[in-house]
Amino acid sequence: MTAIELKYSLFKDIDSINDESVLRHVKDFVKSLLFVPQTGLSETAEQDVEEEADEIDYNFGGVDFGYPRTLEEVEAALEQAEAERNDPTKWVTSQEFHQRLEQKYPWLR
């Protein structure tokens, strides 16, 4: 059973509980489990965590969303934003912004 299937099964079980005091006990129990150190995981739980981590696509399928990818790129973007902060040609009033939106998308009116 995968982690997703286990979560779904757990959510179904919790959803069937109607007693508020039982739900509070379940909530407290789950919170106590979350504070267990990672070394306390069983081998199968560690393997599940590793398998899920291996499935993460940090490159988003090669799609470039135009966001900085490195710390240097983030710092450069912040420096550029600070430099442009006081440039009046980079800013518009909220009224002008909404007017431009309504011109471009008349259905927003």
Secondary structure, 3 states (H helix, E strand, C coil): CCHHHHHHHHHHHHHCCCCHHHHHHHHHHHHHHHCCCHHHCCHHHHHHHHHHHHCCCCCHHHCCCCCCCCHHHHHHHHHHHHHHCCCHHHCCCHHHHHHHHHHHCHHHC
